[in-house]
């Protein structure tokens, strides 16, 4: 039986972890280095680090903060933000990342995914899609959710996977920070369309939301969240016990 993963997310802006609602109203939380060390020691299965304004600011990811964060992490680390070239993949991996997440860069240059997969392997390439309903259609947004594209989300994600992405992080802008539960409709559409691991992101408000996600959508491989972990509303050890007690296979702490 495949082990389901619990993944905290560090949204980093100007060297600090921040969190908002629907990708807006960002507030300061903590140091990414301190939070990464904490999560690495308390049972998180992986960690995601996003430099959330790198693409919108038109700059490269802050590698100094990333390097310090990676030194504190002894679980797989996925990094994204401002990834536009194969050289960006190389730079981030050399800073300590295990996987590289790409969003806006792949929208601008769809050849980035197959080129990176060829050089580093599919397991290293993660397509992160920020998706919002627009007139009933799942549409992909770029630049940290700030810019709507013409791309329909499910077909875009499937194209990226067919081109070499080995994992999908699906970020629902509609449910981000709302704490009303994961976007099960959106997640089902994507997980039914691809054969690689899908990570659910956006909407977790309590431990039961993870249980509902993984019971309802067994094809989803992991649940990702930020504020409920950052502020201690859900403790990873207690969440894993709840999942295990309800027949969900998780890695022991």
Buried (B, 14 or more C-beta within 10 A) or exposed (E): EEEBBBBBBBBBBEEBBBBBBBBEEBEEBBBBBEBBBBBBEEBBBBBBBBBBBBBBBEEBBBBEBBBBBBEBBEBBBBBBBBBBBBEBBBBBBEBBBBBBBBBBBBBEEEEBBBBBBEEBEBEBBBBBBBBBBEEEEBBBBBBBBBBEBEBBBBEBBBBBBEBBBBBBBBBBBBBBBBBEBBBBEBBBBBBEBBEBBBBBBBBBBBBBBBBBBBEEBEBBBBBBBBBBBBEEBBBBEEBBBBBBEEEBEBBEE
